[in-house]
Amino acid sequence: MKLDKETQEKLQELQLAEQNLQNCLLQRQAFESELSETKSTLDEVSHSSGDIYKITGQIMLKTDKEKVSKELKEKEQVFSLRLKAIENQEKIFLSKIERLRKDIDEKIKNSEKVNSQK
């Protein structure tokens, strides 16, 4: 079946939107992993009673518990915000994909009707 130019363009747009959605999903997975690790580390720091050490580069330094807790809380907020932004992008791409699929399906059905009437 030969598709008209507009339908071909919509198919390309659909493929691009699906690729963008896949990228969002990969980013979300990475941020969720980082957020989970950060929360776990923050929990460990808050329950520790001894000295706290932080790896910087290739060395481990003794550090202040409050300073590390503050850094981890800020990191947690950043990852949470990024996750929300990515989730919003996902919703946009899903909506666009759904709309494009519907448009393409209608065009193909209309094209089949025209071809069957010939």
Backbone as a printed PyTorch tensor [residue, N CA C, xyz], in Angstrom:
tensor([[[  0.8430,  -1.1770,   0.0000],
         [  0.0000,   0.0000,   0.0000],
         [  0.8880,   1.2400,   0.0000]],

        [[  0.5500,   2.1400,  -0.8870],
         [  1.3050,   3.3900,  -0.9740],
         [  0.5940,   4.4510,  -0.1380]],

        [[  1.3770,   5.1200,   0.7270],
         [  0.8190,   6.1470,   1.6010],
         [  1.1090,   7.5210,   1.0290]],

        [[  0.1820,   8.4460,   1.2310],
         [  0.4110,   9.8060,   0.7580],
         [  1.4980,  10.4790,   1.6050]],

        [[  1.9570,  11.6070,   1.1150],
         [  3.0790,  12.2990,   1.7560],
         [  2.7430,  12.6950,   3.1980]],

        [[  1.5340,  13.1880,   3.4170],
         [  1.1330,  13.6170,   4.7600],
         [  1.1540,  12.4470,   5.7530]],

        [[  0.6830,  11.2870,   5.3140],
         [  0.6770,  10.1060,   6.1780],
         [  2.1020,   9.6450,   6.4600]],

        [[  2.9660,   9.6950,   5.4640],
         [  4.3720,   9.3240,   5.6570],
         [  5.0360,  10.2630,   6.6670]],

        [[  4.7150,  11.5440,   6.5690],
         [  5.2690,  12.5130,   7.5160],
         [  4.7710,  12.2310,   8.9320]],

        [[  3.4930,  11.8800,   9.0520],
         [  2.9370,  11.5550,  10.3640],
         [  3.5850,  10.2880,  10.9260]],

        [[  3.8830,   9.3230,  10.0630],
         [  4.5740,   8.1150,  10.5070],
         [  5.9720,   8.4410,  11.0240]],

        [[  6.6610,   9.3240,  10.3310],
         [  7.9910,   9.7390,  10.7890],
         [  7.8990,  10.4850,  12.1170]],

        [[  6.8940,  11.3360,  12.2290],
         [  6.6820,  12.0710,  13.4720],
         [  6.3580,  11.1070,  14.6190]],

        [[  5.5680,  10.0760,  14.3210],
         [  5.2320,   9.0500,  15.3100],
         [  6.4930,   8.3180,  15.7640]],

        [[  7.3400,   7.9350,  14.8230],
         [  8.5850,   7.2420,  15.1730],
         [  9.4740,   8.1150,  16.0520]],

        [[  9.5560,   9.3870,  15.7320],
         [ 10.3660,  10.3120,  16.5250],
         [  9.7890,  10.4610,  17.9360]],

        [[  8.4820,  10.5780,  18.0350],
         [  7.8360,  10.6980,  19.3510],
         [  8.0630,   9.4290,  20.1740]],

        [[  8.0150,   8.2710,  19.5250],
         [  8.2590,   7.0170,  20.2430],
         [  9.7050,   6.9290,  20.7180]],

        [[ 10.6440,   7.4050,  19.9020],
         [ 12.0540,   7.4340,  20.3170],
         [ 12.2410,   8.3850,  21.4980]],

        [[ 11.5980,   9.5420,  21.4320],
         [ 11.6910,  10.5070,  22.5290],
         [ 11.0930,   9.9290,  23.8110]],

        [[  9.9900,   9.2140,  23.6800],
         [  9.3810,   8.5700,  24.8390],
         [ 10.3330,   7.5350,  25.4260]],

        [[ 10.9710,   6.7620,  24.5640],
         [ 11.9260,   5.7530,  25.0380],
         [ 13.0780,   6.4170,  25.7880]],

        [[ 13.5700,   7.5400,  25.2740],
         [ 14.6350,   8.2840,  25.9620],
         [ 14.1690,   8.7730,  27.3310]],

        [[ 12.9390,   9.2600,  27.3990],
         [ 12.3750,   9.7040,  28.6810],
         [ 12.3070,   8.5460,  29.6680]],

        [[ 11.8900,   7.3960,  29.1860],
         [ 11.7840,   6.2360,  30.0630],
         [ 13.1550,   5.8300,  30.6020]],

        [[ 14.1690,   5.8920,  29.7580],
         [ 15.5240,   5.5690,  30.2080],
         [ 16.0310,   6.5880,  31.2250]],

        [[ 15.7520,   7.8610,  30.9580],
         [ 16.1550,   8.9080,  31.9020],
         [ 15.4260,   8.7400,  33.2270]],

        [[ 14.1450,   8.4470,  33.1550],
         [ 13.3650,   8.2650,  34.3830],
         [ 13.9240,   7.1080,  35.2030]],

        [[ 14.2590,   6.0240,  34.5210],
         [ 14.8180,   4.8680,  35.2120],
         [ 16.1280,   5.2390,  35.9050]],

        [[ 16.9770,   6.0020,  35.2380],
         [ 18.2530,   6.4150,  35.8310],
         [ 18.0230,   7.3230,  37.0410]],

        [[ 17.1050,   8.2810,  36.9170],
         [ 16.8260,   9.1890,  38.0310],
         [ 16.1730,   8.4580,  39.2030]],

        [[ 15.2940,   7.5060,  38.9010],
         [ 14.6720,   6.7350,  39.9720],
         [ 15.7280,   5.9430,  40.7350]],

        [[ 16.6790,   5.3980,  40.0100],
         [ 17.7680,   4.6570,  40.6410],
         [ 18.6170,   5.5780,  41.5200]],

        [[ 18.9630,   6.7380,  40.9910],
         [ 19.7530,   7.7100,  41.7570],
         [ 18.9890,   8.1860,  42.9940]],

        [[ 17.6950,   8.4310,  42.8210],
         [ 16.8710,   8.8880,  43.9390],
         [ 16.7950,   7.8110,  45.0230]],

        [[ 16.6140,   6.5910,  44.6180],
         [ 16.5480,   5.4870,  45.5680],
         [ 17.8680,   5.3450,  46.3280]],

        [[ 18.9600,   5.4350,  45.6060],
         [ 20.2780,   5.3420,  46.2450],
         [ 20.5070,   6.5030,  47.2090]],

        [[ 20.0970,   7.6910,  46.8100],
         [ 20.2500,   8.8730,  47.6590],
         [ 19.4230,   8.7310,  48.9320]],

        [[ 18.1720,   8.2760,  48.8040],
         [ 17.3150,   8.0790,  49.9830],
         [ 17.9100,   7.0330,  50.9150]],

        [[ 18.4240,   5.9700,  50.3490],
         [ 19.0330,   4.9140,  51.1510],
         [ 20.2570,   5.4350,  51.9010]],

        [[ 21.0760,   6.2070,  51.2060],
         [ 22.2710,   6.7810,  51.8280],
         [ 21.8810,   7.7560,  52.9290]],

        [[ 20.8910,   8.5820,  52.6600],
         [ 20.4150,   9.5410,  53.6600],
         [ 19.8980,   8.8090,  54.8990]],

        [[ 19.1880,   7.7270,  54.6890],
         [ 18.6840,   6.9260,  55.7980],
         [ 19.8410,   6.3450,  56.6250]],

        [[ 20.8500,   5.8400,  55.9400],
         [ 22.0230,   5.2900,  56.6460],
         [ 22.7440,   6.3710,  57.4470]],

        [[ 22.8920,   7.5470,  56.8420],
         [ 23.5720,   8.6470,  57.5280],
         [ 22.7830,   9.0650,  58.7620]],

        [[ 21.4840,   9.1470,  58.6330],
         [ 20.6680,   9.5970,  59.7680],
         [ 20.6700,   8.5850,  60.9190]],

        [[ 20.8850,   7.3160,  60.6140],
         [ 20.8930,   6.2930,  61.6580],
         [ 22.2940,   5.9820,  62.1880]],

        [[ 23.3130,   6.5800,  61.5910],
         [ 24.6770,   6.2890,  62.0370],
         [ 25.0140,   7.1200,  63.2780]],

        [[ 25.8060,   6.5340,  64.1120],
         [ 26.1940,   7.2480,  65.3300],
         [ 27.6910,   7.5470,  65.3570]],

        [[ 28.4250,   6.9080,  64.4750],
         [ 29.8740,   7.1030,  64.4520],
         [ 30.2830,   8.1760,  63.4560]],

        [[ 31.5450,   8.1100,  63.0970],
         [ 32.0840,   9.0580,  62.1190],
         [ 31.4970,   8.7930,  60.7340]],

        [[ 31.4120,   9.8630,  59.9360],
         [ 30.9080,   9.7890,  58.5720],
         [ 32.0770,  10.0800,  57.6390]],

        [[ 32.1850,   9.2640,  56.5820],
         [ 33.2290,   9.4550,  55.5830],
         [ 32.5790,   9.6210,  54.2240]],

        [[ 33.2330,  10.4120,  53.3970],
         [ 32.7180,  10.6910,  52.0680],
         [ 33.8370,  10.4370,  51.0640]],

        [[ 33.4960,   9.7460,  49.9810],
         [ 34.4850,   9.4930,  48.9320],
         [ 34.5020,  10.6980,  48.0030]],

        [[ 35.6810,  11.2610,  47.8480],
         [ 35.8750,  12.3960,  46.9520],
         [ 37.0270,  12.0300,  46.0230]],

        [[ 36.6810,  11.8630,  44.7480],
         [ 37.7140,  11.4150,  43.8180],
         [ 38.1180,  10.0020,  44.1790]],

        [[ 39.4030,   9.8250,  44.4940],
         [ 39.8850,   8.4940,  44.8430],
         [ 40.2850,   8.3930,  46.3140]],

        [[ 39.8330,   9.3520,  47.1130],
         [ 40.1590,   9.3070,  48.5340],
         [ 38.8910,   9.3920,  49.3810]],

        [[ 38.9860,   8.8810,  50.5890],
         [ 37.8690,   8.9290,  51.5250],
         [ 38.2250,   9.9100,  52.6370]],

        [[ 37.3230,  10.8730,  52.8400],
         [ 37.5740,  11.9140,  53.8300],
         [ 36.5330,  11.8580,  54.9420]],

        [[ 36.9950,  12.1230,  56.1590],
         [ 36.0620,  12.2410,  57.2740],
         [ 35.3220,  13.5630,  57.0870]],

        [[ 34.0040,  13.5250,  57.3060],
         [ 33.2120,  14.7320,  57.0580],
         [ 32.1480,  14.9000,  58.1280]],

        [[ 31.5230,  16.0510,  58.1100],
         [ 30.4880,  16.3990,  59.0720],
         [ 29.1520,  15.7530,  58.6690]],

        [[ 28.5100,  15.1130,  59.6170],
         [ 27.2450,  14.4200,  59.3710],
         [ 26.1680,  15.3780,  58.8760]],

        [[ 26.0700,  16.5530,  59.4790],
         [ 25.0490,  17.5320,  59.0900],
         [ 25.2690,  18.0180,  57.6600]],

        [[ 26.5130,  18.2340,  57.3050],
         [ 26.8400,  18.7010,  55.9540],
         [ 26.4530,  17.6460,  54.9170]],

        [[ 26.7760,  16.3920,  55.1990],
         [ 26.4320,  15.3050,  54.2810],
         [ 24.9130,  15.1590,  54.1810]],

        [[ 24.2300,  15.2490,  55.2970],
         [ 22.7640,  15.1420,  55.2920],
         [ 22.1450,  16.2510,  54.4440]],

        [[ 22.6540,  17.4610,  54.5950],
         [ 22.1380,  18.5890,  53.8140],
         [ 22.3720,  18.3680,  52.3210]],

        [[ 23.5570,  17.9170,  51.9500],
         [ 23.8730,  17.6500,  50.5460],
         [ 22.9640,  16.5730,  49.9760]],

        [[ 22.7350,  15.5230,  50.7520],
         [ 21.8860,  14.4330,  50.2890],
         [ 20.4230,  14.8650,  50.1390]],

        [[ 19.9480,  15.6910,  51.0520],
         [ 18.5700,  16.1960,  50.9550],
         [ 18.4040,  17.0740,  49.7150]],

        [[ 19.4030,  17.8970,  49.4250],
         [ 19.3610,  18.7380,  48.2240],
         [ 19.3780,  17.8730,  46.9660]],

        [[ 20.2200,  16.8550,  46.9830],
         [ 20.3070,  15.9310,  45.8550],
         [ 18.9670,  15.2240,  45.6540]],

        [[ 18.3380,  14.8270,  46.7540],
         [ 17.0330,  14.1640,  46.6960],
         [ 15.9870,  15.0850,  46.0680]],

        [[ 16.0020,  16.3570,  46.4470],
         [ 15.0530,  17.3210,  45.8790],
         [ 15.2810,  17.4910,  44.3790]],

        [[ 16.5340,  17.5730,  43.9800],
         [ 16.8570,  17.7480,  42.5580],
         [ 16.3500,  16.5540,  41.7510]],

        [[ 16.6270,  15.3320,  42.2220],
         [ 16.1710,  14.1460,  41.5050],
         [ 14.6510,  14.0590,  41.4760]],

        [[ 13.9990,  14.4520,  42.5440],
         [ 12.5320,  14.4420,  42.5720],
         [ 11.9570,  15.4180,  41.5500]],

        [[ 12.5460,  16.6020,  41.4790],
         [ 12.0910,  17.5910,  40.4910],
         [ 12.3260,  17.1050,  39.0650]],

        [[ 13.4780,  16.5270,  38.8340],
         [ 13.7780,  16.0140,  37.4940],
         [ 12.8200,  14.8890,  37.1090]],

        [[ 12.5090,  14.0350,  38.0780],
         [ 11.5590,  12.9540,  37.8070],
         [ 10.1830,  13.5020,  37.4330]],

        [[  9.7320,  14.5160,  38.1470],
         [  8.4310,  15.1200,  37.8310],
         [  8.4430,  15.7160,  36.4250]],

        [[  9.5320,  16.3800,  36.0690],
         [  9.6430,  16.9760,  34.7280],
         [  9.6200,  15.8880,  33.6530]],

        [[ 10.3340,  14.8200,  33.9000],
         [ 10.3690,  13.7250,  32.9200],
         [  9.0000,  13.0550,  32.8180]],

        [[  8.3260,  12.8810,  33.9360],
         [  6.9830,  12.2890,  33.9080],
         [  6.0200,  13.1650,  33.1080]],

        [[  6.1650,  14.4850,  33.2220],
         [  5.3320,  15.3930,  32.4290],
         [  5.6540,  15.2520,  30.9480]],

        [[  6.9370,  15.1360,  30.6150],
         [  7.3210,  14.9320,  29.2150],
         [  6.7440,  13.6250,  28.6930]],

        [[  6.7960,  12.5790,  29.5020],
         [  6.2320,  11.2880,  29.0960],
         [  4.7530,  11.4300,  28.7500]],

        [[  4.0060,  12.1360,  29.5990],
         [  2.5740,  12.3310,  29.3510],
         [  2.3500,  13.0430,  28.0250]],

        [[  3.1790,  14.0440,  27.7530],
         [  3.0610,  14.7900,  26.4900],
         [  3.3260,  13.8700,  25.3080]],

        [[  4.4110,  13.0840,  25.3880],
         [  4.7440,  12.1770,  24.2850],
         [  3.6910,  11.0990,  24.1060]],

        [[  3.1590,  10.5590,  25.2180],
         [  2.1170,   9.5410,  25.1060],
         [  0.8680,  10.1020,  24.4340]],

        [[  0.5090,  11.3180,  24.8000],
         [ -0.6500,  11.9570,  24.1900],
         [ -0.4260,  12.1800,  22.6900]],

        [[  0.7710,  12.6440,  22.3690],
         [  1.1080,  12.8840,  20.9550],
         [  1.1050,  11.5740,  20.1750]],

        [[  1.6580,  10.5340,  20.7510],
         [  1.6910,   9.2340,  20.0840],
         [  0.2810,   8.7120,  19.8440]],

        [[ -0.5560,   8.8480,  20.8390],
         [ -1.9380,   8.3870,  20.7090],
         [ -2.6610,   9.1520,  19.5900]],

        [[ -2.4700,  10.4720,  19.5830],
         [ -3.1080,  11.2960,  18.5450],
         [ -2.6000,  10.9240,  17.1540]],

        [[ -1.2900,  10.7580,  17.0110],
         [ -0.7150,  10.4150,  15.7110],
         [ -1.1870,   9.0430,  15.2350]],

        [[ -1.2360,   8.0810,  16.1420],
         [ -1.7120,   6.7400,  15.7600],
         [ -3.1500,   6.7890,  15.2710]],

        [[ -3.9530,   7.5670,  15.9710],
         [ -5.3600,   7.7010,  15.5750],
         [ -5.4530,   8.3420,  14.1840]],

        [[ -4.6850,   9.4030,  13.9610],
         [ -4.6830,  10.0810,  12.6550],
         [ -4.2350,   9.1360,  11.5440]],

        [[ -3.1820,   8.3950,  11.8000],
         [ -2.6410,   7.4790,  10.7930],
         [ -3.6450,   6.3640,  10.5040]],

        [[ -4.2440,   5.8140,  11.5350],
         [ -5.2510,   4.7660,  11.3420],
         [ -6.4150,   5.2690,  10.4880]],

        [[ -6.8920,   6.4810,  10.7650],
         [ -7.9960,   7.0490,   9.9840],
         [ -7.5960,   7.2380,   8.5280]],

        [[ -6.3950,   7.7320,   8.3030],
         [ -5.9360,   7.9440,   6.9280],
         [ -5.8160,   6.6230,   6.1770]],

        [[ -5.3150,   5.5970,   6.8460],
         [ -5.1740,   4.2890,   6.1990],
         [ -6.5450,   3.7010,   5.8970]],

        [[ -7.4750,   3.8100,   6.8330],
         [ -8.8370,   3.2990,   6.6080],
         [ -9.5050,   4.0320,   5.4520]],

        [[ -9.3490,   5.3620,   5.4370],
         [ -9.9230,   6.1440,   4.3390],
         [ -9.2950,   5.7710,   3.0050]],

        [[ -8.0060,   5.5400,   3.0150],
         [ -7.3000,   5.1530,   1.7980],
         [ -7.7750,   3.7880,   1.3140]],

        [[ -7.9900,   2.8750,   2.2390],
         [ -8.4880,   1.5380,   1.8720],
         [ -9.8880,   1.6180,   1.2950]],

        [[-10.7220,   2.4900,   1.8630],
         [-12.0940,   2.6580,   1.3330],
         [-12.0570,   3.1890,  -0.0880]],

        [[-11.2020,   4.1750,  -0.3320],
         [-11.0840,   4.7630,  -1.6670],
         [-10.5820,   3.7140,  -2.6460]],

        [[ -9.5870,   2.9360,  -2.2360],
         [ -9.0220,   1.8990,  -3.1100],
         [-10.0220,   0.7780,  -3.3750]],

        [[-10.8490,   0.4270,  -2.4210],
         [-11.8200,  -0.6530,  -2.6090],
         [-12.9910,  -0.2000,  -3.4950]],

        [[-13.2260,   1.1060,  -3.5560],
         [-14.3150,   1.6240,  -4.3820],
         [-13.9160,   1.7370,  -5.8450]],

        [[-12.6150,   1.6580,  -6.1080],
         [-12.1380,   1.7890,  -7.5010],
         [-12.3630,   0.5540,  -8.2930]]])
